[in-house]
């Protein structure tokens, strides 16, 4: 990168910065203008990123979303090598959770019609023949773009010479900017730290620096300053794209092009100005799913299997004798709710909030009881897209937590980031089954956390796992990006051929149920449909159920003796009768949902879903009404419901915490 490179002729960087707005509801952000100019300077610095100035298109305070979208599409279609997009300014969400990049003339009351909807940028990336496509977003809710752009790559491979798509975002919630009196000379916090990292370089790292390496160190910097965590997602080898020379390996005198605009405070002030935050947000979308499916499926009743397959622990886990805490919870039940003598009140914490490794995000949780303790089992790993760190080759951990004592009691390295975990029993021993980013399914003895047998391998990373019974065999079921596989856990062998999903059908979540005497996997994803697959015959059961929105999370339960599925529906949830294949009632819930678990409360079926303001909300499936107030814990990354000694329990995780609540009698 020391001089002109022929590939630049077929590359393009598009930089957009918006600092002034006609609508007064979007406060001016002078720091965005500084960030735009600073990003352009670093990109075109021949000692650093090395882009020729004529390959960098800068749009400052643009208006007319149609013209902006047309310009981006034209430039993207003309780019064959590297396509880079950068945006700094306000971001907001539509009522259905779609990210909007605010332009100078955006009307806050019609943001979806007057802003640059991220869907348009996604379409431009999809249609571009560029080898590497990267987006850097410095705005509120930019994390919403992580899944929607990166996951397109799976669909692009058959149409273009895609080498990878990479997304780097400032925050899943509100981005951070300096106070108004400092913005005249300051950049936005995320961009300033990114550019300062590029200008100073990283001692001890290779040269040049890749996107993935920059992210690892940027995340540590932002955390140390108390700033919002960034996020990233990469497909193929995009994270290995050489973004800049390592200045630490090539020292040169500091000048105006490389000097930071201002010195960073050691910690952010308590009151910081930030772009306007709409009341509603879409929870972070990452493959943090939970499925607990235990017990023997064959021969069980439809009502029992549908509930057990989604949430419950097996009978051997329900007979432990540990006493649960008593007392009044932090938020009582709604008027008319039933209370049971001797059972903790709704919202009673089982124990203190437990802290996990802050550098290894929690992606999955299962819950039950073990040796007289009510436990949670979590799986973690580096954030999505993170390259392995040289000093920590084992990028995933399975941890066991005592929910009442409030402490971790055991852990084991899994060798790969844990995406999902389920509990079960095999040959008389309690087990955990993990699905990992390396396409591996692993069985662990919970008594000593030793791996049972060899790793069961799929072809893609695992999104969901379940354990159960099929034709008298103890089986593990795993959902990957492209198929469903069933293994005989005793033999460690795959049963029959993989159930391949329809071409280009991107799955997000799975649950097991018993429908018309068949053990089926219920799946949902980006094609807005629920589909049922017979695990015995590998065939599809009935017609796809037209859900109408992307399904990010689903759970299976029973209602009036019939198996039902509850799936996210943009804002709210929808419930389906799996026998009749019909929608039950209307959409319920008033917030965006991406994680759902099911259980029972006072003998009635419930689901627990993540809540827009950080926490969880309980819903009665019979009435489709809220049960109690939302339980607050921070933004949820993993969620489950279980039963212990007749008490219904919810367990929720944030990126680095674990907490359990009693909901009442199960």
N, C-alpha and C positions, 0 to 999 in steps of 0.2 A: 504493500500500500504506500510505497515511497513516491510514486509518480502516477501519471495517467495510466489507466488500465483499460484495455479495449472493451471489457464487459460493461463499462459505464455507459457506453453508447446505447445499450439496450436496457438501461435501468432508469428508474424514476422515483424521486422522493416528493411526496405531496404534504406540505405543512400548512395547517390551518390553525389560526389563533383568533379568538374572539374576546375582546376586552370591554367593548361598549355595546349597550343594548337599548333599543327603542322602548321596550316594555320595562317599566320601572320595577316590576317584580323580579327581574334579573339584575342584581346589583352589578355595577361596573367592577371589573377585575383588572386593574392596570398591570398586575403581575403577569397576566396571561400574555400581554404584548411583549413584555421583557423575555418571557420564556420562549416565545416564537422566534424572536431575534437571536436569542442565545442558542437555540437548537439549530437554526440555520448556520450560525457561525461555526459551531462545532462540526456539523456535518461537512461543511465545505473547507474546513481546516485540513490542508494537505498533510499535516503532521499527525492527524488523528484519523477521522473517518474517511477523508479523501474524496468526497463527492465533488465532481465539477459543478460549478455554480449553475451552468445551463441545464443541468439535470435535476435541479431542485426547484419546484414550483411552490411559491409562497402565496397564500391567500389570507390577508389580514382583514379582520372584521367583515367577512363576506355576508351578503344577503341573497335572497331568492334561492330557496332550496333546490328548485328544479335546475337552475343554472349550475349550482355547485355540484349536484349529483351528476349532471351531464358532463361537466369537466372531469370529474374523478373517473367516470366510466370510460371516457375517451382516452385519458392518459393510461388507465389500467390496461385497456385493450392494446395499446401501443407498446407495452412493456413486456419484454420476453425474459429478462434475467432477474433483477431484484426490484420488487415493488415495496416501497416503504410509505406508510401513512402515519402522520402525527397530528393529534388534535389536542388543543388546550383551551379550556373555557368551561362554561356551565354544561352539566349533563342532567337529564331528568328521565323519568320513566312514564310511559303511557299507562292507562289503567290496566292493560293486559301484561305489563312488565317489560315492554320493549324499550331499549335504550334510545334516547334521542340526543343528538349533539346540537346544542343551541347555537343559532346564527344571530346576527345583529338584529334582524327583523322578525325573529320568532315571537309569536303571540303565545303567552303562557296558557291561555284558555284553549288553544288549538295547537299544542306543541307537536302532535303527531302529523299535522298537516303543514306546518310552517318551519319545522326544523329539518336537519339532516338525519333522517331515521337511520339507525345503524343497519337495518335490513338492506338499505340501498348500498351502503358500503360493502356489506357482505356479498351482495349480488355482483358488485364490480370486481371484488376479489375472486369470486367463483368463476367469472367469465374471462379473467385475465390469463394469458399464457405464461405469466411470470414463473420462473423456477422457484424463487423464494418470495414469500409474501409476509410482510411484518406490519403490525399495527401497534402504535404506542399511544395510549389514551390517558390524558391527564384531566380528569373531570369526575364529578360525582357519579357513582354507580357504574363506573367504567368496567368493573368486574363482571357486570352482566354480559359483556361481550366475550368473555373467555370461552364459554361453551359454544355460543352461536357461531363464532367464526372458526375456531379451531376444529370443531367437529365436522365442518364442511369438507375438510380434506379427505375424509373417508369416501365422500361422494365424488370428489373431483378426480380421483386417481384414474378412473376409467375414461375420462374425457380430455385431460390435458396432462402435460408432462410436469405434474406437480412434484416438487421435492420437499415441500413443507410450508406450513402456515404457522406463524408465531404471533402471539398477542401478549403485550405487556401493558398492565393497567395500574392506575394509581391507587384505587380503592374500591371495595365492594359497596361502601356507603358514601359518606361525605368526604370529598377530597379536602386537602388542607392548603390554605394560602396564608401568607403573613397578615398581620393587622393592617388596616387601611393606611395608617400613617407611615408604613414601611414599604408599601407596594410600588412607590414611584421608582425605586431602584432594585426591587427584589423580583425574583422569579417565583413561580408557584413552588411549593415545597418539594413535590415529587420530581419535577423537572430539574430543579436546582441540584438536588442530590445525585440524580442520574448524570447530569453534565459534569458536576464536580468530580464524580468518580471517573468519568472518561478523561477529564483534563489531568487528574493526578495519577491515574493508572492504578494498578494493583500489584504491589511487590510480590514476587515469588510466583506469579501466574505466568502463563505462556504469552506469546506474542504472535498474532494479534489476539484481542479479547473477543470472545464469542458472546452472543446474546444471553446464553444460559449462565455463563460465568458472571457477567455483569449483574444479572438478576440476583444470584446468590448473595453477592456482596452488597447490592443495593438494599435488599430486604434487611440485612443485618444493620446497615446504617440507619434506615428509617426506624426500625424497632428501638435502636439505642437512643434515638432522639424523641421517642414517644410519639412518632407520627404514624398514620394509618399504614397497615401492611399493604404492599403491592401484591399483585397476582400475575401469574403467567401461565400460558399453555402453549405447547408446541407439538407439531406433528412431524413425522418423518425425522429429518435431520435439521430442521429449521433452527433449533436452538443452538446449533453448532456454527451458524453463519458468523463469519468474522466481521464484527461491526466496527471495530476501531483498533488502531495500534495501541499497544500497552505503553502509555507514557512513562510508567515507572521503569520500563526497560530501555527507554530512549529519552533521557532527560534533555530538556531544552529550556531556554530562558522563558520566563512567564511574560506575556504581553497582554494587550487589551483583548485579544481574541481568545485567550485561554484563561484569564483571571476570572474567578467567580465574581458575580455582580455585587455580592455582599458576603460578610462572614456569617456563618450559621450560628444561631444561639445554641447553647448546650441542651436546652429543653424548650419545647414550645410554650407560649404563654397560656394561662388558663382559659382566656377568652380569645378565640381566634376567628377571624372572618373567614367564611367559606361560602362557596356558591350555594344558592338557594336549594334547600332540601325538601322535596315534596313529601307529603305525609306518608305515602305508600311506596314501598319498594319491592322489588323481586328479590327473594333470598338468593344468596350466592349459589350458582349452579355448578356443581362439581359432582363427580360420581361418588358421593358419600351416601351410600344406601345401606339399609339394614333389612335382612330377612331372617327371621327365626322360624324354621320349620322342623318340628321334631316329632318323634314317635313313629309308629308304624301306620302307614296310610292304608294299605290294603285291608279291607274288611271293616274299617271304621265307618260310622255313620256320616252322612254328608254334613250334618250340622257340626259334629265334632271336628272332622277333618278340616273344614273350611276355616274354623277358628284357629286350631292348632297349627295349621300350615302357615298362617300369617304371623302369629305372635306368641303363642304360649310355650312354656317350658314343659318338658315331659314330666310324667307323674313322679318319677324318682327325685326330681328337683323340688317338688312342691311339699315335701313332707318334713323338711328341716324344722328345727324347733327354736330358732333364734327369735327373741322378742323384738318387735318393732317399736320405734319411739311413739310416744303419745303426746297429745297436745294439739293446740289450735294451729292450723296452717296459716300461711301469710295471706291467703285470699280464700274466703269462704265460698260455699256453693251458692248457686242461684236460689231464689225463693222456691220452696217446694221440693228441694233436693232431699234425698233420704240419708240419714245418718245411722250408723250401726254401732251399738254399744261395744266398747272394747276395741274399736277400729280407729286408727288415726284419722283426724279430720282431713278434708280435701286440702291439698297443698302443703301438708306437713313435710318438711325436709327429712329425709332418712338420716342424714348426717351432714357434715360440712362439705362445701364444694371442694373437690380435689383437683390439684394442678398437675398437668402432665408436662412433657418436654415441650417447651415453647417453640423449638425448631422443627418438631415432627408433628405435623397437623393430624388431628384425629379424623378419620374417615368413616369409621364403622363402630357400632356398639351392639352387643347382645347382653341379655340379663337373665339371671336365674338364681339358684342357690347352690352352694358347694360346701360340704363339711360344716353344716350348721350356720353358714353365713349367706346373706343375700348379696350377690355379687354383680358386677358389670364386667364384661370382657370387651376391651376396645382394641382396635387396630389403627395404626398410624403410619406415617411416612413423610417424606419431604413433600412440599406442595406440588400440585400438578405441573408437569413440565420441567421440574427442577432436575438438573443433571446431578449425578452422584457426587458427593464431596470426597476428595481423596482420603481425608482422615476418618471417614465414616462409610465404609463400603456396604454395610448392612443397612439398607435404606428402608427399614420397616420393623415394627415391634408389635407383638401381641402382649397386652397387659391385663392383669386381673386386679380388680378393685373391690375392697370391702366397703359397701355403700353406707353401712351404719357407723363403722369405725372411722370412715373417711380417710382411707390410706390405700396405697398400692401394696399388694401382697405378693405379687410374682410378675415376672416378665420374661420374654424370650425374643431374640432376634429372628425375624422371618426371612431375611434375605431379599425382600422386595416390599414396596409400599403395600399395605393392607387396604384393599378397597371395600371389603365386606366380610362379615363374620356371622356364623350361625352356631348354635349349641345343639348337642345331641348325645347319643350314647352308642357305643360300639363295643361288643364283646364284654359287656358288663362295666365298662369304664366310661366316665363322663368325658366328652370330647368337645373341642371347638374346631370348626372348619373355617379356614380363611381362603378368600379369593384375592389374588394379588395382581399388581400391575404387570408382572412378568409373565402373565397368562398361566400362573401356577395355582393349583388348589392343594392345600396342605391340611392334614389332619393332626391335631395336637391332643395329647392326653392331659386333661385339666389338672390331674393330681400332681404331675411332675413337669408339665409343659415340655415333654419330649415329643418329637415328631413321630407319628405312626406311619410306617411305610415310606415310600418314595413320593415325591411330588407328582400330582396328576396334572398333565399338561394339556392346555387348550391352545388355540392358535392366536388368540387376541387377549388383551387385558380383561380381567373378570370384573363385572359390575355387580353381580348378586349371586349368593349361594344359598342353598337350602339343603336340609337333611331330612330323610323320611324313609318310607318303605315302598317297595314296588315289587309285586309278585313274590313276596316273601324275602326279598333281599333288602339289606340296609344300604341305602343309596345316598350319594351326594349329587346335587343338581347345580350346575353352574351356568350362568348367563354371561356370555362375552359380547363383544361388539357385533358379532355376525352370526352366532349360533347358540344353541343350548345343548349341553352334554350331560349325560348321566353316567355315574360310575358306581360300580359295586365296591363299597368301602372295605369289605372283608378281603376281597381279592385284589383290589387296586387296579381293576380293569374297567374299561369303558363298556357300557351296555349299549349295543346297537350303534347305528350311525348317528352323527350329530344332527340335530334338528336345525336346518339352515333357514335363516330368516329370508323373506323376500328381498330381492336385489334392491339395494339402496335404502332398506328399512333400518333406520337407526334406533336401537332399543335403549331405553333409559332405566327401566326397572322391571322386576319380576316378582310374582308371588305364586304359591301353589294352592290348589283347591281341588275338591272332589266334585265333579259335575257329571250327573247322569251315570254314576258308577265308574267314571274314568278319573284317574289322577292326571291333572292338567297343570301346565304352567301358564299363568296369565301374564302377558307382557304388554308394555306400552312404550311409546316413544314419539318421535318427531313426525310421524305421518298422521297423528291425531286419531289413532284407532287403538282399541283394545283387541288383542288376539289371544286365542286359547289353543294350546298345543297338547296333544295326547302324548304323555311320556312313554307309553307302552308301544304305540304304533308309529310315533313320530309324525303323525298327521295333524292337520289343523282341524279343530272342532268347531263346526258351524261357521257362520259368516263373521267377518270382522265387525266389531261394534264401533260405529262412527261416533267418536267421543267429541270431536269438534275443536279441540285445542291440543297443543303439545303436552304429552304426559311426562312429567318429571319424576313423580312419585306415585306409588299405588300400594294398597293393602287389601287383603281379603278377609272377610268376616262372614257372619251369618245374620240373617234378618228373617224372622218368622219361619225359621227352619230351612231357609234357602241360602245357598252360597251367594255372596255379593262381592263386588269389587268396588272400591272407592279410589278414584284417581284425581289428581290435581287438574284444575281447569282454569288456567290463567289466574284470575281472581276467584278463589273458592275451589270447591270440589264437586264432582258428580258421582252418583252411585248407580251401579248396574246389577240387575238380576242376571246371574250367569247361566241359569237354567233356561229362562225365557229369552235371554238376549235383549232385554229391554231396559230403558232408562227408568229409574225409580225416582219419582218426584222431580223437583227442580234443583238447580245449582244452589249449594249452601256454602256459607263461609263468606267473609268480606275482605279477606286479605290474600295476597299471593302466597301460594303453597308449593313447596318442592319436596318435603319429607313427610311421610305419613306412616303411622304404625297403628295397629288395631288391637283391641282387647275387650274386656267386659268390666262394667261398673254397676253394682247393685243388680246383677243378673241381666243387664241390658248391654247390647253391643255398642262399643264406642270406637272412635278413631281419635288419635292425638296427632296434631299437625304443627309444623313450625309456624311461628307467629311473626307478622311483619315487623314488629317493634323489638324483636329479640326475645325469644322464649317459646313457649308452647301453649296450645289451646286444645281443650277437650271438647268433643262433639258427640252427642247422643244420636246414634243412627236411626233410632225409632222416630224421633221427633225432628232430627236434623237441626237441633238447637244446641247452643253452647252450654257446657256444664262448668260452672264456676268461672272465675276470672282467669285471664291468661297468667301463666307462671313464668316469671322473668328470669333469664339466665344469661342473656347475650345471644348473639347470632348462632343459630343451631347448625351443626355440621353432621350430627348423627343422632338418631332417635329410636327408642323402642318402648314397648309396654310389656309387662310381665305380671304374673300373679305369685304371691308368696303368702302361705298360711292364710288364705282367704282374703288377702288385701291386694288390690290392684295398684301397681307401681309403674310410674313413668320414669325413664332415665333419658337424659338429654346431655349432649356434649357440644361444647364450642370447640374452636381449634385446639385449645389446650386445657380444657376443664371438663370434669365429669360431675354430674349431680343427679340425685334421685329424689322423687317425691312420692308420698302415699296419696292416692286419689280417693280411697274409700274401700268399702267391701267389694270384692270382685263379683 
